[in-house]
Amino acid sequence: MAAALALRHAHAGHPTVLVDLAGDQPDLLGVAPSSSLGIGDWAAGGDDVPVEALTALEVEVGGGLSLLPRGSVSSSDRLGVAAAVLGAGHRSVVIDAGVTARPTWAPPDAVDVVVLRACYLGVRRAGRLAAGTRLVLLEEPGRALRVADVEAALGVEVWRRVVVDPAVARAVDAGLLSVRLPRSLRGLDLAS
C-alpha cells in the first residue's frame, strides 16, 4: 500500500520519496538498488555519516518517485533526523514502517496510514488507533466483519476501502507495480 500511495502521489505531480524500513519495496517496484546500502546503514553509521549521504542512497523509480531502500542493516538510530531532513525539502515522504506502532521518531505532522484486512485477529491486534489515523480497509470475500464493526473497534473511520484484487498480486509478483498500477489502486490519493 505504501508503494501504491507513493506512486499515485508522484504521478499526480508531487515529487515523492518512498522510505523503505521493511525491506520489500525494491522488489515490489521492480527496481534494483545500485548498492546494498540504505537508510538502515546510514542510521547505524552514527554522526560520522553526513545527512547529505541520504540522497546518494536513493534509487530513481521514475515519474517523480525515488526510493530510499532499507539496506543491509535495520537500525532505528537517527531515523528522526532522517525524517526531518527528508521532510524539509520540496518532496513528499512516504515511509513504509512495516508492522509497528507509531514510531517515536515520526514528525508531529506526519499522517499515519494503517492498512488492515477486515479480520478479527488483525483488528484485535491493532487495538484503538489514534485520532487522525487514516485507515485503509482491505476487503475480501467471506469476511464476517463489516466496515462499521472495524470502525467501532478501532475508533477511527475507514479512509479508503480497497477490494483485494488479484491484479495487484500479479503486478507485484512481476515487479511491475511502478509501471502498471492496477485499477483498484488508482483511487488512492494522499492529498485527500
Stockholm file with secondary structure:
# STOCKHOLM 1.0

chainA/1-192         MAAALALRHAHAGHPTVLVDLAGDQPDLLGVAPSSSLGIGDWAAGGDDVPVEALTALEVEVGGGLSLLPRGSVSSSDRLGVAAAVLGAGHRSVVIDAGVTARPTWAPPDAVDVVVLRACYLGVRRAGRLAAGTRLVLLEEPGRALRVADVEAALGVEVWRRVVVDPAVARAVDAGLLSVRLPRSLRGLDLAS
#=GR chainA/1-192 SS CHHHHHHHHHHTTCCEEEEESSSCHHHHHTCCCSSSCCHHHHHHTGGGSCTTHHHHTCEEEETTEEEECCCSCCCCTTHHHHHHHHHTSSSEEEEECCSCSCCTTSCTTCCCEEEEESCHHHHHHHCSCCTTCEEEEEECTTCCCCHHHHHHHHTSCEEEEEECCHHHHHHHHTTCTTTSCCGGGTTCCTTC
#=GC SS_cons         CHHHHHHHHHHTTCCEEEEESSSCHHHHHTCCCSSSCCHHHHHHTGGGSCTTHHHHTCEEEETTEEEECCCSCCCCTTHHHHHHHHHTSSSEEEEECCSCSCCTTSCTTCCCEEEEESCHHHHHHHCSCCTTCEEEEEECTTCCCCHHHHHHHHTSCEEEEEECCHHHHHHHHTTCTTTSCCGGGTTCCTTC
//
